[in-house]
């Protein structure tokens, strides 16, 4: 039952987010939205990569590939 409630909540949130994006695009704000999403995604990915670079497995030559 809890899984169903969580799934329903996720669908509800996604529908709401889609509507907000649709409204922003209809008000000619898609370029601004894209720029902000790109910055947010790059920041998130960078922090995830940096987190994994701190593991001992990636402190040797393999770490050079990620710097």
N, CA, C and O atoms as a Tinker XYZ file with bonds, in Angstrom:
   268  protein
     1  N      0.826000   -1.200000    0.000000    73     2
     2  CA     0.000000    0.000000    0.000000    64     1     3
     3  C      0.864000    1.255000    0.000000    63     2     4     5
     4  O      0.575000    2.223000   -0.703000    81     3
     5  N      1.929000    1.224000    0.799000    73     3     6
     6  CA     2.821000    2.382000    0.873000    64     5     7
     7  C      3.465000    2.654000   -0.476000    63     6     8     9
     8  O      3.620000    3.810000   -0.872000    81     7
     9  N      3.842000    1.588000   -1.189000    73     7    10
    10  CA     4.453000    1.748000   -2.503000    64     9    11
    11  C      3.471000    2.432000   -3.454000    63    10    12    13
    12  O      3.855000    3.320000   -4.216000    81    11
    13  N      2.222000    2.023000   -3.406000    73    11    14
    14  CA     1.206000    2.635000   -4.256000    64    13    15
    15  C      1.056000    4.121000   -3.944000    63    14    16    17
    16  O      0.932000    4.933000   -4.861000    81    15
    17  N      1.065000    4.477000   -2.695000    73    15    18
    18  CA     0.927000    5.881000   -2.281000    64    17    19
    19  C      2.123000    6.685000   -2.769000    63    18    20    21
    20  O      1.966000    7.791000   -3.288000    81    19
    21  N      3.331000    6.120000   -2.601000    73    19    22
    22  CA     4.530000    6.823000   -3.060000    64    21    23
    23  C      4.535000    6.986000   -4.573000    63    22    24    25
    24  O      4.894000    8.045000   -5.086000    81    23
    25  N      4.138000    5.937000   -5.286000    73    23    26
    26  CA     4.074000    6.001000   -6.743000    64    25    27
    27  C      3.067000    7.051000   -7.183000    63    26    28    29
    28  O      3.334000    7.827000   -8.100000    81    27
    29  N      1.936000    7.076000   -6.545000    73    27    30
    30  CA     0.899000    8.065000   -6.867000    64    29    31
    31  C      1.435000    9.474000   -6.611000    63    30    32    33
    32  O      1.197000   10.378000   -7.412000    81    31
    33  N      2.141000    9.667000   -5.524000    73    31    34
    34  CA     2.701000   10.976000   -5.199000    64    33    35
    35  C      3.732000   11.388000   -6.237000    63    34    36    37
    36  O      3.767000   12.549000   -6.643000    81    35
    37  N      4.572000   10.453000   -6.674000    73    35    38
    38  CA     5.582000   10.761000   -7.691000    64    37    39
    39  C      4.935000   11.164000   -9.015000    63    38    40    41
    40  O      5.373000   12.113000   -9.664000    81    39
    41  N      3.901000   10.444000   -9.404000    73    39    42
    42  CA     3.194000   10.769000  -10.642000    64    41    43
    43  C      2.574000   12.154000  -10.532000    63    42    44    45
    44  O      2.637000   12.941000  -11.476000    81    43
    45  N      1.979000   12.452000   -9.393000    73    43    46
    46  CA     1.362000   13.755000   -9.170000    64    45    47
    47  C      2.399000   14.872000   -9.280000    63    46    48    49
    48  O      2.139000   15.900000   -9.906000    81    47
    49  N      3.569000   14.677000   -8.678000    73    47    50
    50  CA     4.634000   15.677000   -8.725000    64    49    51
    51  C      5.131000   15.843000  -10.152000    63    50    52    53
    52  O      5.348000   16.968000  -10.602000    81    51
    53  N      5.314000   14.742000  -10.871000    73    51    54
    54  CA     5.795000   14.827000  -12.252000    64    53    55
    55  C      4.806000   15.559000  -13.150000    63    54    56    57
    56  O      5.206000   16.367000  -13.988000    81    55
    57  N      3.547000   15.285000  -12.982000    73    55    58
    58  CA     2.522000   15.979000  -13.771000    64    57    59
    59  C      2.575000   17.477000  -13.473000    63    58    60    61
    60  O      2.496000   18.297000  -14.388000    81    59
    61  N      2.706000   17.830000  -12.209000    73    59    62
    62  CA     2.790000   19.242000  -11.837000    64    61    63
    63  C      4.024000   19.912000  -12.420000    63    62    64    65
    64  O      3.958000   21.048000  -12.888000    81    63
    65  N      5.146000   19.207000  -12.391000    73    63    66
    66  CA     6.377000   19.767000  -12.952000    64    65    67
    67  C      6.250000   19.944000  -14.461000    63    66    68    69
    68  O      6.703000   20.948000  -15.010000    81    67
    69  N      5.642000   18.983000  -15.122000    73    67    70
    70  CA     5.443000   19.096000  -16.576000    64    69    71
    71  C      4.576000   20.302000  -16.917000    63    70    72    73
    72  O      4.843000   21.014000  -17.884000    81    71
    73  N      3.557000   20.521000  -16.129000    73    71    74
    74  CA     2.684000   21.683000  -16.362000    64    73    75
    75  C      3.452000   22.991000  -16.158000    63    74    76    77
    76  O      3.279000   23.944000  -16.916000    81    75
    77  N      4.306000   23.028000  -15.122000    73    75    78
    78  CA     5.099000   24.235000  -14.888000    64    77    79
    79  C      6.057000   24.496000  -16.047000    63    78    80    81
    80  O      6.205000   25.636000  -16.489000    81    79
    81  N      6.701000   23.452000  -16.535000    73    79    82
    82  CA     7.622000   23.607000  -17.667000    64    81    83
    83  C      6.854000   24.060000  -18.905000    63    82    84    85
    84  O      7.315000   24.929000  -19.645000    81    83
    85  N      5.708000   23.480000  -19.120000    73    83    86
    86  CA     4.874000   23.877000  -20.256000    64    85    87
    87  C      4.509000   25.361000  -20.163000    63    86    88    89
    88  O      4.554000   26.079000  -21.162000    81    87
    89  N      4.152000   25.813000  -18.973000    73    87    90
    90  CA     3.811000   27.229000  -18.786000    64    89    91
    91  C      5.014000   28.129000  -19.037000    63    90    92    93
    92  O      4.881000   29.174000  -19.673000    81    91
    93  N      6.181000   27.736000  -18.545000    73    91    94
    94  CA     7.385000   28.539000  -18.775000    64    93    95
    95  C      7.701000   28.623000  -20.258000    63    94    96    97
    96  O      8.053000   29.691000  -20.760000    81    95
    97  N      7.578000   27.509000  -20.960000    73    95    98
    98  CA     7.850000   27.505000  -22.398000    64    97    99
    99  C      6.844000   28.360000  -23.155000    63    98   100   101
   100  O      7.208000   29.044000  -24.111000    81    99
   101  N      5.600000   28.327000  -22.744000    73    99   102
   102  CA     4.586000   29.133000  -23.431000    64   101   103
   103  C      4.795000   30.629000  -23.192000    63   102   104   105
   104  O      4.292000   31.458000  -23.951000    81   103
   105  N      5.535000   30.970000  -22.138000    73   103   106
   106  CA     5.860000   32.371000  -21.866000    64   105   107
   107  C      7.256000   32.724000  -22.368000    63   106   108   109
   108  O      7.878000   33.672000  -21.888000    81   107
   109  N      7.745000   31.949000  -23.345000    73   107   110
   110  CA     9.035000   32.205000  -24.003000    64   109   111
   111  C     10.210000   32.200000  -23.030000    63   110   112   113
   112  O     11.149000   32.982000  -23.181000    81   111
   113  N     10.159000   31.328000  -22.042000    73   111   114
   114  CA    11.236000   31.248000  -21.050000    64   113   115
   115  C     12.017000   29.933000  -21.169000    63   114   116   117
   116  O     12.738000   29.556000  -20.245000    81   115
   117  N     11.876000   29.240000  -22.297000    73   115   118
   118  CA    12.524000   27.935000  -22.441000    64   117   119
   119  C     14.045000   28.050000  -22.414000    63   118   120   121
   120  O     14.709000   27.190000  -21.835000    81   119
   121  N     14.612000   29.088000  -23.024000    73   119   122
   122  CA    16.074000   29.244000  -23.041000    64   121   123
   123  C     16.606000   29.459000  -21.626000    63   122   124   125
   124  O     17.634000   28.897000  -21.250000    81   123
   125  N     15.912000   30.262000  -20.860000    73   123   126
   126  CA    16.318000   30.516000  -19.469000    64   125   127
   127  C     16.177000   29.244000  -18.633000    63   126   128   129
   128  O     17.044000   28.932000  -17.816000    81   127
   129  N     15.097000   28.524000  -18.838000    73   127   130
   130  CA    14.877000   27.269000  -18.116000    64   129   131
   131  C     15.964000   26.265000  -18.458000    63   130   132   133
   132  O     16.500000   25.598000  -17.573000    81   131
   133  N     16.292000   26.153000  -19.749000    73   131   134
   134  CA    17.341000   25.228000  -20.182000    64   133   135
   135  C     18.676000   25.590000  -19.536000    63   134   136   137
   136  O     19.385000   24.706000  -19.054000    81   135
   137  N     19.026000   26.859000  -19.521000    73   135   138
   138  CA    20.294000   27.295000  -18.934000    64   137   139
   139  C     20.362000   26.950000  -17.442000    63   138   140   141
   140  O     21.389000   26.475000  -16.956000    81   139
   141  N     19.281000   27.187000  -16.734000    73   139   142
   142  CA    19.261000   26.890000  -15.301000    64   141   143
   143  C     19.316000   25.391000  -15.032000    63   142   144   145
   144  O     19.992000   24.947000  -14.103000    81   143
   145  N     18.604000   24.611000  -15.847000    73   143   146
   146  CA    18.644000   23.153000  -15.680000    64   145   147
   147  C     20.029000   22.605000  -15.998000    63   146   148   149
   148  O     20.506000   21.684000  -15.335000    81   147
   149  N     20.670000   23.172000  -17.012000    73   147   150
   150  CA    22.023000   22.717000  -17.376000    64   149   151
   151  C     22.999000   22.964000  -16.233000    63   150   152   153
   152  O     23.790000   22.085000  -15.889000    81   151
   153  N     22.948000   24.162000  -15.640000    73   151   154
   154  CA    23.830000   24.491000  -14.517000    64   153   155
   155  C     23.558000   23.550000  -13.344000    63   154   156   157
   156  O     24.492000   23.048000  -12.718000    81   155
   157  N     22.293000   23.315000  -13.050000    73   155   158
   158  CA    21.939000   22.441000  -11.930000    64   157   159
   159  C     22.414000   21.012000  -12.184000    63   158   160   161
   160  O     22.936000   20.367000  -11.275000    81   159
   161  N     22.243000   20.514000  -13.393000    73   159   162
   162  CA    22.671000   19.152000  -13.717000    64   161   163
   163  C     24.189000   19.021000  -13.679000    63   162   164   165
   164  O     24.715000   18.042000  -13.149000    81   163
   165  N     24.898000   20.005000  -14.239000    73   163   166
   166  CA    26.360000   19.964000  -14.215000    64   165   167
   167  C     26.889000   20.007000  -12.789000    63   166   168   169
   168  O     27.852000   19.314000  -12.462000    81   167
   169  N     26.279000   20.798000  -11.959000    73   167   170
   170  CA    26.691000   20.887000  -10.565000    64   169   171
   171  C     26.463000   19.562000   -9.851000    63   170   172   173
   172  O     27.323000   19.099000   -9.102000    81   171
   173  N     25.309000   18.955000  -10.081000    73   171   174
   174  CA    24.980000   17.680000   -9.447000    64   173   175
   175  C     25.938000   16.580000   -9.896000    63   174   176   177
   176  O     26.454000   15.827000   -9.070000    81   175
   177  N     26.173000   16.489000  -11.202000    73   175   178
   178  CA    27.068000   15.456000  -11.723000    64   177   179
   179  C     28.484000   15.677000  -11.198000    63   178   180   181
   180  O     29.167000   14.721000  -10.829000    81   179
   181  N     28.918000   16.914000  -11.164000    73   179   182
   182  CA    30.259000   17.231000  -10.662000    64   181   183
   183  C     30.414000   16.798000   -9.210000    63   182   184   185
   184  O     31.434000   16.216000   -8.841000    81   183
   185  N     29.413000   17.076000   -8.386000    73   183   186
   186  CA    29.503000   16.692000   -6.976000    64   185   187
   187  C     29.499000   15.169000   -6.823000    63   186   188   189
   188  O     30.175000   14.635000   -5.944000    81   187
   189  N     28.748000   14.473000   -7.667000    73   187   190
   190  CA    28.741000   13.008000   -7.613000    64   189   191
   191  C     30.097000   12.445000   -8.024000    63   190   192   193
   192  O     30.607000   11.523000   -7.386000    81   191
   193  N     30.673000   12.988000   -9.073000    73   191   194
   194  CA    31.981000   12.524000   -9.529000    64   193   195
   195  C     33.027000   12.802000   -8.461000    63   194   196   197
   196  O     33.854000   11.939000   -8.165000    81   195
   197  N     33.001000   13.987000   -7.886000    73   195   198
   198  CA    33.969000   14.326000   -6.839000    64   197   199
   199  C     33.822000   13.413000   -5.630000    63   198   200   201
   200  O     34.815000   13.062000   -4.992000    81   199
   201  N     32.611000   13.032000   -5.315000    73   199   202
   202  CA    32.368000   12.117000   -4.192000    64   201   203
   203  C     33.041000   10.779000   -4.468000    63   202   204   205
   204  O     33.679000   10.215000   -3.579000    81   203
   205  N     32.911000   10.270000   -5.672000    73   203   206
   206  CA    33.499000    8.972000   -5.998000    64   205   207
   207  C     35.014000    9.054000   -6.175000    63   206   208   209
   208  O     35.711000    8.060000   -5.968000    81   207
   209  N     35.527000   10.209000   -6.549000    73   207   210
   210  CA    36.976000   10.365000   -6.672000    64   209   211
   211  C     37.664000   10.265000   -5.320000    63   210   212   213
   212  O     38.864000    9.997000   -5.256000    81   211
   213  N     36.930000   10.474000   -4.252000    73   211   214
   214  CA    37.522000   10.397000   -2.924000    64   213   215
   215  C     37.718000    8.953000   -2.459000    63   214   216   217
   216  O     38.392000    8.713000   -1.458000    81   215
   217  N     37.131000    7.987000   -3.183000    73   215   218
   218  CA    37.319000    6.578000   -2.833000    64   217   219
   219  C     38.728000    6.140000   -3.194000    63   218   220   221
   220  O     39.269000    6.594000   -4.202000    81   219
   221  N     39.339000    5.266000   -2.392000    73   219   222
   222  CA    40.704000    4.789000   -2.645000    64   221   223
   223  C     40.887000    4.127000   -4.012000    63   222   224   225
   224  O     41.981000    4.179000   -4.574000    81   223
   225  N     39.847000    3.513000   -4.551000    73   223   226
   226  CA    39.978000    2.844000   -5.844000    64   225   227
   227  C     40.333000    3.812000   -6.962000    63   226   228   229
   228  O     40.938000    3.411000   -7.956000    81   227
   229  N     39.971000    5.060000   -6.817000    73   227   230
   230  CA    40.205000    6.028000   -7.886000    64   229   231
   231  C     41.294000    7.041000   -7.533000    63   230   232   233
   232  O     41.263000    8.166000   -8.031000    81   231
   233  N     42.233000    6.677000   -6.703000    73   231   234
   234  CA    43.308000    7.609000   -6.370000    64   233   235
   235  C     44.569000    7.330000   -7.176000    63   234   236   237
   236  O     45.514000    8.118000   -7.138000    81   235
   237  N     44.597000    6.219000   -7.905000    73   235   238
   238  CA    45.754000    5.875000   -8.710000    64   237   239
   239  C     45.623000    6.421000  -10.121000    63   238   240   241
   240  O     44.991000    7.456000  -10.330000    81   239
   241  N     46.218000    5.731000  -11.095000    73   239   242
   242  CA    46.187000    6.195000  -12.484000    64   241   243
   243  C     44.779000    6.340000  -13.045000    63   242   244   245
   244  O     44.552000    7.181000  -13.915000    81   243
   245  N     43.835000    5.544000  -12.571000    73   243   246
   246  CA    42.460000    5.652000  -13.084000    64   245   247
   247  C     41.852000    7.007000  -12.752000    63   246   248   249
   248  O     40.988000    7.482000  -13.488000    81   247
   249  N     42.274000    7.633000  -11.680000    73   247   250
   250  CA    41.720000    8.924000  -11.294000    64   249   251
   251  C     42.063000   10.007000  -12.294000    63   250   252   253
   252  O     41.339000   10.996000  -12.413000    81   251
   253  N     43.155000    9.832000  -13.013000    73   251   254
   254  CA    43.569000   10.829000  -14.012000    64   253   255
   255  C     42.499000   10.966000  -15.091000    63   254   256   257
   256  O     42.287000   12.055000  -15.626000    81   255
   257  N     41.837000    9.881000  -15.404000    73   255   258
   258  CA    40.799000    9.909000  -16.442000    64   257   259
   259  C     39.626000   10.795000  -16.062000    63   258   260   261
   260  O     38.920000   11.291000  -16.940000    81   259
   261  N     39.407000   11.001000  -14.784000    73   259   262
   262  CA    38.247000   11.742000  -14.312000    64   261   263
   263  C     38.562000   13.155000  -13.897000    63   262   264   265
   264  O     37.656000   13.884000  -13.494000    81   263
   265  N     39.805000   13.573000  -13.978000    73   263   266
   266  CA    40.160000   14.944000  -13.555000    64   265   267
   267  C     40.184000   15.869000  -14.732000    63   266   268
   268  O     40.460000   17.059000  -14.577000    81   267
